[in-house]
Amino acid sequence: MTAQVPEKLNFEGQTHSLCTEPLKQYFELAGVKSPFDDFYSTALWRGYVGTWDITNDHLYLIHLQGWIAGKDEPCGLDEL
């Protein structure tokens, strides 16, 4: 099994690896399919790397680099 590229978590001035998928729950609760599901990489099954920030006890997605099958360039938060 290939190790997965972790998400990034900024907390108290340090960047940590986040080995969970907070955005997955968003898609499930919204009842929509992730636009990244059709991208294939053995090291990045979820198709994106998110950068998260904890501020005032809330988790915020502040940056996203995702890949959609058939597109030549990665997409960001604005395309999500």
C-alpha positions in Angstrom: 0.0 0.0 0.0 1.3 3.4 -1.0 1.5 6.1 1.7 -0.9 9.0 1.1 0.2 12.6 0.7 -1.1 14.2 3.9 -3.3 17.3 4.3 -1.6 20.2 6.0 -2.7 21.8 9.3 -1.5 25.2 10.5 -1.8 25.4 14.3 -0.2 27.8 16.7 2.4 28.9 14.2 3.5 25.4 13.1 2.5 23.2 10.1 1.6 19.6 10.8 0.6 16.7 8.7 -3.1 15.9 8.9 -3.8 12.2 8.1 -7.6 12.5 7.9 -10.0 14.0 5.3 -12.2 16.8 6.8 -13.4 17.8 3.3 -14.8 14.3 2.7 -17.4 14.9 5.4 -18.4 18.2 3.7 -19.2 16.3 0.5 -21.1 13.6 2.3 -23.2 16.1 4.3 -23.9 18.2 1.2 -24.9 15.0 -0.7 -22.6 15.8 -3.6 -19.8 13.8 -5.2 -16.3 15.2 -4.8 -15.1 16.7 -8.1 -11.7 15.0 -7.5 -13.0 11.4 -7.3 -12.1 10.6 -10.9 -8.4 11.6 -10.5 -6.1 8.6 -10.0 -2.8 8.5 -8.1 -1.7 5.7 -5.8 -0.2 8.4 -3.5 -3.3 10.7 -3.5 -6.5 8.7 -3.7 -8.6 11.7 -2.5 -7.3 13.8 -5.5 -6.5 17.0 -3.5 -4.3 18.4 -0.8 -5.9 20.8 1.6 -4.3 23.3 3.9 -6.3 23.8 7.0 -6.1 26.4 9.8 -7.5 26.3 13.3 -8.6 29.7 14.5 -10.8 30.4 17.5 -11.6 26.6 17.9 -12.8 26.4 14.3 -11.3 24.5 11.4 -11.0 26.4 8.1 -9.9 25.3 4.7 -7.5 28.1 3.5 -5.9 26.5 0.5 -6.6 23.7 -1.9 -4.7 22.1 -4.7 -6.8 19.5 -6.4 -6.7 17.5 -9.6 -9.6 16.7 -11.8 -9.3 13.9 -14.4 -8.9 15.4 -17.9 -7.6 18.8 -16.7 -4.0 19.7 -17.4 -3.6 22.0 -14.3 -4.5 21.7 -10.7 -7.5 23.6 -9.4 -8.0 25.6 -6.2 -10.7 26.7 -3.8 -12.4 29.0 -6.3 -13.2 26.0 -8.5 -14.4 23.9 -5.6 
